[in-house]
Amino acid sequence: MKKIITFLVASLLTSLAISAEPVKMSKSGICHAPGSTYYKQTKSYTPYPTLKDCLSAGGRMPKK
């Protein structure tokens, strides 16, 4: 039973790590979080692990 739980926890952590998408700061300095309006359309960007990191680097939130 312990092996099954360990396997399930490891699988969950692996899937979370793979699916984590970065916050994108566009060339115009707008921070786009995963799921936001223009996230998928933003092609030229600097990636950040969190929205807080993106904002701390001088980015701003989108107006919409």
PDB file with SEQRES, HELIX, SHEET and CRYST1 records, atoms N, CA, C and O in Angstrom:
SEQRES   1 A   64  MET LYS LYS ILE ILE THR PHE LEU VAL ALA SER LEU LEU          
SEQRES   2 A   64  THR SER LEU ALA ILE SER ALA GLU PRO VAL LYS MET SER          
SEQRES   3 A   64  LYS SER GLY ILE CYS HIS ALA PRO GLY SER THR TYR TYR          
SEQRES   4 A   64  LYS GLN THR LYS SER TYR THR PRO TYR PRO THR LEU LYS          
SEQRES   5 A   64  ASP CYS LEU SER ALA GLY GLY ARG MET PRO LYS LYS              
HELIX    1 AA1 LYS A    2  SER A   19  1                                  18    
HELIX    2 AA2 LEU A   51  SER A   56  1                                   6    
SHEET    1 AA1 3 CYS A  31  HIS A  32  0                                        
SHEET    2 AA1 3 VAL A  23  SER A  26 -1                                        
SHEET    3 AA1 3 TYR A  45  TYR A  48 -1                                        
CRYST1    1.000    1.000    1.000  90.00  90.00  90.00 P 1           1          
ATOM      1  N   MET A   1       0.821  -1.189   0.000  1.00  0.00           N  
ATOM      2  CA  MET A   1       0.000   0.000   0.000  1.00  0.00           C  
ATOM      3  C   MET A   1       0.869   1.259   0.000  1.00  0.00           C  
ATOM      4  O   MET A   1       0.551   2.238  -0.675  1.00  0.00           O  
ATOM      5  N   LYS A   2       1.966   1.230   0.758  1.00  0.00           N  
ATOM      6  CA  LYS A   2       2.854   2.379   0.834  1.00  0.00           C  
ATOM      7  C   LYS A   2       3.486   2.675  -0.528  1.00  0.00           C  
ATOM      8  O   LYS A   2       3.670   3.835  -0.894  1.00  0.00           O  
ATOM      9  N   LYS A   3       3.818   1.609  -1.280  1.00  0.00           N  
ATOM     10  CA  LYS A   3       4.403   1.785  -2.612  1.00  0.00           C  
ATOM     11  C   LYS A   3       3.405   2.438  -3.565  1.00  0.00           C  
ATOM     12  O   LYS A   3       3.790   3.266  -4.390  1.00  0.00           O  
ATOM     13  N   ILE A   4       2.153   2.080  -3.460  1.00  0.00           N  
ATOM     14  CA  ILE A   4       1.117   2.651  -4.329  1.00  0.00           C  
ATOM     15  C   ILE A   4       0.951   4.141  -4.039  1.00  0.00           C  
ATOM     16  O   ILE A   4       0.866   4.953  -4.960  1.00  0.00           O  
ATOM     17  N   ILE A   5       0.907   4.490  -2.767  1.00  0.00           N  
ATOM     18  CA  ILE A   5       0.758   5.898  -2.394  1.00  0.00           C  
ATOM     19  C   ILE A   5       1.963   6.702  -2.859  1.00  0.00           C  
ATOM     20  O   ILE A   5       1.808   7.805  -3.381  1.00  0.00           O  
ATOM     21  N   THR A   6       3.147   6.166  -2.676  1.00  0.00           N  
ATOM     22  CA  THR A   6       4.371   6.839  -3.116  1.00  0.00           C  
ATOM     23  C   THR A   6       4.350   7.048  -4.621  1.00  0.00           C  
ATOM     24  O   THR A   6       4.711   8.121  -5.104  1.00  0.00           O  
ATOM     25  N   PHE A   7       3.932   6.035  -5.366  1.00  0.00           N  
ATOM     26  CA  PHE A   7       3.844   6.135  -6.820  1.00  0.00           C  
ATOM     27  C   PHE A   7       2.835   7.213  -7.230  1.00  0.00           C  
ATOM     28  O   PHE A   7       3.114   8.012  -8.124  1.00  0.00           O  
ATOM     29  N   LEU A   8       1.679   7.241  -6.591  1.00  0.00           N  
ATOM     30  CA  LEU A   8       0.654   8.226  -6.933  1.00  0.00           C  
ATOM     31  C   LEU A   8       1.120   9.652  -6.637  1.00  0.00           C  
ATOM     32  O   LEU A   8       0.879  10.561  -7.431  1.00  0.00           O  
ATOM     33  N   VAL A   9       1.778   9.847  -5.511  1.00  0.00           N  
ATOM     34  CA  VAL A   9       2.285  11.173  -5.161  1.00  0.00           C  
ATOM     35  C   VAL A   9       3.358  11.599  -6.165  1.00  0.00           C  
ATOM     36  O   VAL A   9       3.351  12.742  -6.621  1.00  0.00           O  
ATOM     37  N   ALA A  10       4.270  10.707  -6.513  1.00  0.00           N  
ATOM     38  CA  ALA A  10       5.324  11.014  -7.482  1.00  0.00           C  
ATOM     39  C   ALA A  10       4.725  11.339  -8.851  1.00  0.00           C  
ATOM     40  O   ALA A  10       5.187  12.257  -9.529  1.00  0.00           O  
ATOM     41  N   SER A  11       3.710  10.596  -9.253  1.00  0.00           N  
ATOM     42  CA  SER A  11       3.050  10.852 -10.534  1.00  0.00           C  
ATOM     43  C   SER A  11       2.376  12.213 -10.542  1.00  0.00           C  
ATOM     44  O   SER A  11       2.455  12.944 -11.529  1.00  0.00           O  
ATOM     45  N   LEU A  12       1.721  12.552  -9.457  1.00  0.00           N  
ATOM     46  CA  LEU A  12       1.050  13.842  -9.343  1.00  0.00           C  
ATOM     47  C   LEU A  12       2.052  14.985  -9.409  1.00  0.00           C  
ATOM     48  O   LEU A  12       1.831  15.961 -10.125  1.00  0.00           O  
ATOM     49  N   LEU A  13       3.140  14.875  -8.678  1.00  0.00           N  
ATOM     50  CA  LEU A  13       4.156  15.933  -8.680  1.00  0.00           C  
ATOM     51  C   LEU A  13       4.796  16.087 -10.054  1.00  0.00           C  
ATOM     52  O   LEU A  13       5.081  17.205 -10.483  1.00  0.00           O  
ATOM     53  N   THR A  14       5.022  14.984 -10.739  1.00  0.00           N  
ATOM     54  CA  THR A  14       5.600  15.030 -12.079  1.00  0.00           C  
ATOM     55  C   THR A  14       4.647  15.719 -13.040  1.00  0.00           C  
ATOM     56  O   THR A  14       5.076  16.554 -13.835  1.00  0.00           O  
ATOM     57  N   SER A  15       3.373  15.390 -12.984  1.00  0.00           N  
ATOM     58  CA  SER A  15       2.408  16.004 -13.901  1.00  0.00           C  
ATOM     59  C   SER A  15       2.252  17.494 -13.608  1.00  0.00           C  
ATOM     60  O   SER A  15       2.053  18.278 -14.536  1.00  0.00           O  
ATOM     61  N   LEU A  16       2.336  17.898 -12.362  1.00  0.00           N  
ATOM     62  CA  LEU A  16       2.248  19.314 -12.028  1.00  0.00           C  
ATOM     63  C   LEU A  16       3.456  20.075 -12.555  1.00  0.00           C  
ATOM     64  O   LEU A  16       3.321  21.197 -13.043  1.00  0.00           O  
ATOM     65  N   ALA A  17       4.616  19.480 -12.460  1.00  0.00           N  
ATOM     66  CA  ALA A  17       5.838  20.135 -12.926  1.00  0.00           C  
ATOM     67  C   ALA A  17       5.836  20.285 -14.442  1.00  0.00           C  
ATOM     68  O   ALA A  17       6.305  21.297 -14.963  1.00  0.00           O  
ATOM     69  N   ILE A  18       5.321  19.304 -15.145  1.00  0.00           N  
ATOM     70  CA  ILE A  18       5.292  19.345 -16.609  1.00  0.00           C  
ATOM     71  C   ILE A  18       4.277  20.363 -17.103  1.00  0.00           C  
ATOM     72  O   ILE A  18       4.529  21.061 -18.085  1.00  0.00           O  
ATOM     73  N   SER A  19       3.143  20.456 -16.440  1.00  0.00           N  
ATOM     74  CA  SER A  19       2.077  21.317 -16.932  1.00  0.00           C  
ATOM     75  C   SER A  19       2.212  22.771 -16.488  1.00  0.00           C  
ATOM     76  O   SER A  19       1.432  23.617 -16.925  1.00  0.00           O  
ATOM     77  N   ALA A  20       3.179  23.079 -15.633  1.00  0.00           N  
ATOM     78  CA  ALA A  20       3.335  24.451 -15.163  1.00  0.00           C  
ATOM     79  C   ALA A  20       3.779  25.343 -16.314  1.00  0.00           C  
ATOM     80  O   ALA A  20       4.818  25.104 -16.929  1.00  0.00           O  
ATOM     81  N   GLU A  21       2.988  26.372 -16.602  1.00  0.00           N  
ATOM     82  CA  GLU A  21       3.312  27.294 -17.677  1.00  0.00           C  
ATOM     83  C   GLU A  21       3.854  28.588 -17.068  1.00  0.00           C  
ATOM     84  O   GLU A  21       3.409  29.004 -15.997  1.00  0.00           O  
ATOM     85  N   PRO A  22       4.804  29.221 -17.741  1.00  0.00           N  
ATOM     86  CA  PRO A  22       5.372  30.446 -17.185  1.00  0.00           C  
ATOM     87  C   PRO A  22       4.443  31.636 -17.402  1.00  0.00           C  
ATOM     88  O   PRO A  22       3.574  31.615 -18.274  1.00  0.00           O  
ATOM     89  N   VAL A  23       4.641  32.659 -16.603  1.00  0.00           N  
ATOM     90  CA  VAL A  23       4.005  33.945 -16.849  1.00  0.00           C  
ATOM     91  C   VAL A  23       4.855  34.599 -17.930  1.00  0.00           C  
ATOM     92  O   VAL A  23       6.083  34.559 -17.855  1.00  0.00           O  
ATOM     93  N   LYS A  24       4.223  35.200 -18.934  1.00  0.00           N  
ATOM     94  CA  LYS A  24       4.946  35.800 -20.048  1.00  0.00           C  
ATOM     95  C   LYS A  24       4.923  37.321 -19.944  1.00  0.00           C  
ATOM     96  O   LYS A  24       3.858  37.929 -19.836  1.00  0.00           O  
ATOM     97  N   MET A  25       6.115  37.934 -19.978  1.00  0.00           N  
ATOM     98  CA  MET A  25       6.171  39.396 -20.072  1.00  0.00           C  
ATOM     99  C   MET A  25       6.461  39.733 -21.532  1.00  0.00           C  
ATOM    100  O   MET A  25       7.521  39.397 -22.060  1.00  0.00           O  
ATOM    101  N   SER A  26       5.516  40.395 -22.167  1.00  0.00           N  
ATOM    102  CA  SER A  26       5.673  40.765 -23.567  1.00  0.00           C  
ATOM    103  C   SER A  26       6.703  41.883 -23.712  1.00  0.00           C  
ATOM    104  O   SER A  26       7.141  42.476 -22.726  1.00  0.00           O  
ATOM    105  N   LYS A  27       7.081  42.159 -24.965  1.00  0.00           N  
ATOM    106  CA  LYS A  27       8.057  43.221 -25.219  1.00  0.00           C  
ATOM    107  C   LYS A  27       7.548  44.573 -24.740  1.00  0.00           C  
ATOM    108  O   LYS A  27       8.344  45.460 -24.429  1.00  0.00           O  
ATOM    109  N   SER A  28       6.224  44.739 -24.677  1.00  0.00           N  
ATOM    110  CA  SER A  28       5.653  46.008 -24.210  1.00  0.00           C  
ATOM    111  C   SER A  28       5.529  46.064 -22.690  1.00  0.00           C  
ATOM    112  O   SER A  28       5.010  47.042 -22.152  1.00  0.00           O  
ATOM    113  N   GLY A  29       6.004  45.020 -21.984  1.00  0.00           N  
ATOM    114  CA  GLY A  29       6.043  45.031 -20.523  1.00  0.00           C  
ATOM    115  C   GLY A  29       4.767  44.584 -19.837  1.00  0.00           C  
ATOM    116  O   GLY A  29       4.567  44.861 -18.654  1.00  0.00           O  
ATOM    117  N   ILE A  30       3.903  43.896 -20.568  1.00  0.00           N  
ATOM    118  CA  ILE A  30       2.650  43.415 -19.985  1.00  0.00           C  
ATOM    119  C   ILE A  30       2.832  41.965 -19.544  1.00  0.00           C  
ATOM    120  O   ILE A  30       3.320  41.133 -20.309  1.00  0.00           O  
ATOM    121  N   CYS A  31       2.439  41.668 -18.309  1.00  0.00           N  
ATOM    122  CA  CYS A  31       2.549  40.313 -17.761  1.00  0.00           C  
ATOM    123  C   CYS A  31       1.268  39.534 -18.077  1.00  0.00           C  
ATOM    124  O   CYS A  31       0.172  39.928 -17.678  1.00  0.00           O  
ATOM    125  N   HIS A  32       1.426  38.438 -18.790  1.00  0.00           N  
ATOM    126  CA  HIS A  32       0.304  37.586 -19.173  1.00  0.00           C  
ATOM    127  C   HIS A  32       0.392  36.269 -18.408  1.00  0.00           C  
ATOM    128  O   HIS A  32       1.294  35.465 -18.645  1.00  0.00           O  
ATOM    129  N   ALA A  33      -0.538  36.055 -17.502  1.00  0.00           N  
ATOM    130  CA  ALA A  33      -0.587  34.813 -16.733  1.00  0.00           C  
ATOM    131  C   ALA A  33      -1.282  33.729 -17.558  1.00  0.00           C  
ATOM    132  O   ALA A  33      -2.106  34.043 -18.416  1.00  0.00           O  
ATOM    133  N   PRO A  34      -0.958  32.449 -17.305  1.00  0.00           N  
ATOM    134  CA  PRO A  34      -1.654  31.369 -18.014  1.00  0.00           C  
ATOM    135  C   PRO A  34      -3.169  31.510 -17.853  1.00  0.00           C  
ATOM    136  O   PRO A  34      -3.674  31.714 -16.749  1.00  0.00           O  
ATOM    137  N   GLY A  35      -3.879  31.396 -18.974  1.00  0.00           N  
ATOM    138  CA  GLY A  35      -5.328  31.507 -18.953  1.00  0.00           C  
ATOM    139  C   GLY A  35      -5.839  32.911 -19.191  1.00  0.00           C  
ATOM    140  O   GLY A  35      -7.045  33.104 -19.348  1.00  0.00           O  
ATOM    141  N   SER A  36      -4.955  33.901 -19.223  1.00  0.00           N  
ATOM    142  CA  SER A  36      -5.408  35.274 -19.466  1.00  0.00           C  
ATOM    143  C   SER A  36      -5.732  35.457 -20.950  1.00  0.00           C  
ATOM    144  O   SER A  36      -5.420  34.600 -21.777  1.00  0.00           O  
ATOM    145  N   THR A  37      -6.356  36.574 -21.265  1.00  0.00           N  
ATOM    146  CA  THR A  37      -6.901  36.819 -22.602  1.00  0.00           C  
ATOM    147  C   THR A  37      -5.893  36.613 -23.732  1.00  0.00           C  
ATOM    148  O   THR A  37      -6.195  35.898 -24.687  1.00  0.00           O  
ATOM    149  N   TYR A  38      -4.721  37.211 -23.654  1.00  0.00           N  
ATOM    150  CA  TYR A  38      -3.762  37.146 -24.752  1.00  0.00           C  
ATOM    151  C   TYR A  38      -2.574  36.226 -24.476  1.00  0.00           C  
ATOM    152  O   TYR A  38      -1.544  36.334 -25.142  1.00  0.00           O  
ATOM    153  N   TYR A  39      -2.701  35.338 -23.517  1.00  0.00           N  
ATOM    154  CA  TYR A  39      -1.575  34.459 -23.154  1.00  0.00           C  
ATOM    155  C   TYR A  39      -1.088  33.641 -24.355  1.00  0.00           C  
ATOM    156  O   TYR A  39       0.106  33.627 -24.651  1.00  0.00           O  
ATOM    157  N   LYS A  40      -1.991  32.975 -25.030  1.00  0.00           N  
ATOM    158  CA  LYS A  40      -1.593  32.103 -26.150  1.00  0.00           C  
ATOM    159  C   LYS A  40      -1.083  32.891 -27.349  1.00  0.00           C  
ATOM    160  O   LYS A  40      -0.259  32.381 -28.108  1.00  0.00           O  
ATOM    161  N   GLN A  41      -1.549  34.117 -27.537  1.00  0.00           N  
ATOM    162  CA  GLN A  41      -1.116  34.929 -28.668  1.00  0.00           C  
ATOM    163  C   GLN A  41       0.244  35.577 -28.449  1.00  0.00           C  
ATOM    164  O   GLN A  41       0.880  36.015 -29.407  1.00  0.00           O  
ATOM    165  N   THR A  42       0.698  35.643 -27.199  1.00  0.00           N  
ATOM    166  CA  THR A  42       1.984  36.274 -26.885  1.00  0.00           C  
ATOM    167  C   THR A  42       3.111  35.330 -27.280  1.00  0.00           C  
ATOM    168  O   THR A  42       3.320  34.292 -26.651  1.00  0.00           O  
ATOM    169  N   LYS A  43       3.838  35.708 -28.340  1.00  0.00           N  
ATOM    170  CA  LYS A  43       4.896  34.834 -28.876  1.00  0.00           C  
ATOM    171  C   LYS A  43       6.298  35.300 -28.498  1.00  0.00           C  
ATOM    172  O   LYS A  43       7.174  34.466 -28.269  1.00  0.00           O  
ATOM    173  N   SER A  44       6.529  36.596 -28.428  1.00  0.00           N  
ATOM    174  CA  SER A  44       7.844  37.126 -28.077  1.00  0.00           C  
ATOM    175  C   SER A  44       7.765  37.629 -26.634  1.00  0.00           C  
ATOM    176  O   SER A  44       7.129  38.647 -26.363  1.00  0.00           O  
ATOM    177  N   TYR A  45       8.413  36.911 -25.708  1.00  0.00           N  
ATOM    178  CA  TYR A  45       8.248  37.214 -24.285  1.00  0.00           C  
ATOM    179  C   TYR A  45       9.449  36.759 -23.473  1.00  0.00           C  
ATOM    180  O   TYR A  45      10.297  35.999 -23.940  1.00  0.00           O  
ATOM    181  N   THR A  46       9.490  37.252 -22.237  1.00  0.00           N  
ATOM    182  CA  THR A  46      10.447  36.791 -21.239  1.00  0.00           C  
ATOM    183  C   THR A  46       9.642  35.987 -20.223  1.00  0.00           C  
ATOM    184  O   THR A  46       8.672  36.507 -19.671  1.00  0.00           O  
ATOM    185  N   PRO A  47      10.019  34.723 -19.957  1.00  0.00           N  
ATOM    186  CA  PRO A  47       9.250  33.904 -19.014  1.00  0.00           C  
ATOM    187  C   PRO A  47       9.619  34.184 -17.554  1.00  0.00           C  
ATOM    188  O   PRO A  47      10.774  34.456 -17.227  1.00  0.00           O  
ATOM    189  N   TYR A  48       8.621  34.111 -16.701  1.00  0.00           N  
ATOM    190  CA  TYR A  48       8.812  34.250 -15.255  1.00  0.00           C  
ATOM    191  C   TYR A  48       8.023  33.143 -14.561  1.00  0.00           C  
ATOM    192  O   TYR A  48       6.953  32.762 -15.036  1.00  0.00           O  
ATOM    193  N   PRO A  49       8.531  32.623 -13.454  1.00  0.00           N  
ATOM    194  CA  PRO A  49       7.826  31.520 -12.776  1.00  0.00           C  
ATOM    195  C   PRO A  49       6.503  31.939 -12.135  1.00  0.00           C  
ATOM    196  O   PRO A  49       5.575  31.135 -12.046  1.00  0.00           O  
ATOM    197  N   THR A  50       6.415  33.201 -11.686  1.00  0.00           N  
ATOM    198  CA  THR A  50       5.190  33.660 -11.034  1.00  0.00           C  
ATOM    199  C   THR A  50       4.834  35.061 -11.519  1.00  0.00           C  
ATOM    200  O   THR A  50       5.672  35.781 -12.061  1.00  0.00           O  
ATOM    201  N   LEU A  51       3.572  35.430 -11.311  1.00  0.00           N  
ATOM    202  CA  LEU A  51       3.119  36.774 -11.660  1.00  0.00           C  
ATOM    203  C   LEU A  51       3.846  37.818 -10.811  1.00  0.00           C  
ATOM    204  O   LEU A  51       4.176  38.900 -11.296  1.00  0.00           O  
ATOM    205  N   LYS A  52       4.087  37.494  -9.570  1.00  0.00           N  
ATOM    206  CA  LYS A  52       4.803  38.417  -8.673  1.00  0.00           C  
ATOM    207  C   LYS A  52       6.203  38.713  -9.215  1.00  0.00           C  
ATOM    208  O   LYS A  52       6.649  39.860  -9.186  1.00  0.00           O  
ATOM    209  N   ASP A  53       6.895  37.682  -9.708  1.00  0.00           N  
ATOM    210  CA  ASP A  53       8.231  37.878 -10.276  1.00  0.00           C  
ATOM    211  C   ASP A  53       8.181  38.772 -11.511  1.00  0.00           C  
ATOM    212  O   ASP A  53       9.044  39.629 -11.704  1.00  0.00           O  
ATOM    213  N   CYS A  54       7.167  38.565 -12.341  1.00  0.00           N  
ATOM    214  CA  CYS A  54       7.009  39.368 -13.553  1.00  0.00           C  
ATOM    215  C   CYS A  54       6.764  40.832 -13.201  1.00  0.00           C  
ATOM    216  O   CYS A  54       7.361  41.725 -13.802  1.00  0.00           O  
ATOM    217  N   LEU A  55       5.902  41.078 -12.246  1.00  0.00           N  
ATOM    218  CA  LEU A  55       5.605  42.445 -11.822  1.00  0.00           C  
ATOM    219  C   LEU A  55       6.819  43.099 -11.158  1.00  0.00           C  
ATOM    220  O   LEU A  55       7.064  44.290 -11.350  1.00  0.00           O  
ATOM    221  N   SER A  56       7.574  42.330 -10.383  1.00  0.00           N  
ATOM    222  CA  SER A  56       8.780  42.845  -9.718  1.00  0.00           C  
ATOM    223  C   SER A  56       9.860  43.218 -10.725  1.00  0.00           C  
ATOM    224  O   SER A  56      10.702  44.073 -10.449  1.00  0.00           O  
ATOM    225  N   ALA A  57       9.838  42.577 -11.895  1.00  0.00           N  
ATOM    226  CA  ALA A  57      10.822  42.858 -12.930  1.00  0.00           C  
ATOM    227  C   ALA A  57      10.449  44.089 -13.762  1.00  0.00           C  
ATOM    228  O   ALA A  57      11.136  44.420 -14.729  1.00  0.00           O  
ATOM    229  N   GLY A  58       9.364  44.761 -13.384  1.00  0.00           N  
ATOM    230  CA  GLY A  58       8.976  45.976 -14.087  1.00  0.00           C  
ATOM    231  C   GLY A  58       7.763  45.816 -14.988  1.00  0.00           C  
ATOM    232  O   GLY A  58       7.371  46.763 -15.670  1.00  0.00           O  
ATOM    233  N   GLY A  59       7.164  44.631 -15.003  1.00  0.00           N  
ATOM    234  CA  GLY A  59       5.985  44.413 -15.831  1.00  0.00           C  
ATOM    235  C   GLY A  59       4.734  45.010 -15.192  1.00  0.00           C  
ATOM    236  O   GLY A  59       4.748  45.440 -14.039  1.00  0.00           O  
ATOM    237  N   ARG A  60       3.667  45.025 -15.963  1.00  0.00           N  
ATOM    238  CA  ARG A  60       2.390  45.521 -15.449  1.00  0.00           C  
ATOM    239  C   ARG A  60       1.282  44.567 -15.859  1.00  0.00           C  
ATOM    240  O   ARG A  60       1.451  43.748 -16.762  1.00  0.00           O  
ATOM    241  N   MET A  61       0.158  44.683 -15.192  1.00  0.00           N  
ATOM    242  CA  MET A  61      -1.006  43.854 -15.514  1.00  0.00           C  
ATOM    243  C   MET A  61      -1.673  44.399 -16.788  1.00  0.00           C  
ATOM    244  O   MET A  61      -1.580  45.594 -17.068  1.00  0.00           O  
ATOM    245  N   PRO A  62      -2.339  43.535 -17.554  1.00  0.00           N  
ATOM    246  CA  PRO A  62      -3.084  44.026 -18.721  1.00  0.00           C  
ATOM    247  C   PRO A  62      -4.244  44.917 -18.282  1.00  0.00           C  
ATOM    248  O   PRO A  62      -4.746  44.775 -17.167  1.00  0.00           O  
ATOM    249  N   LYS A  63      -4.667  45.821 -19.138  1.00  0.00           N  
ATOM    250  CA  LYS A  63      -5.791  46.703 -18.812  1.00  0.00           C  
ATOM    251  C   LYS A  63      -7.107  45.950 -18.820  1.00  0.00           C  
ATOM    252  O   LYS A  63      -8.035  46.312 -18.096  1.00  0.00           O  
ATOM    253  N   LYS A  64      -7.200  44.898 -19.637  1.00  0.00           N  
ATOM    254  CA  LYS A  64      -8.431  44.094 -19.706  1.00  0.00           C  
ATOM    255  C   LYS A  64      -8.281  42.841 -18.917  1.00  0.00           C  
ATOM    256  O   LYS A  64      -9.210  42.036 -18.854  1.00  0.00           O  
TER     257      LYS A  64                                                      
END                                                                             
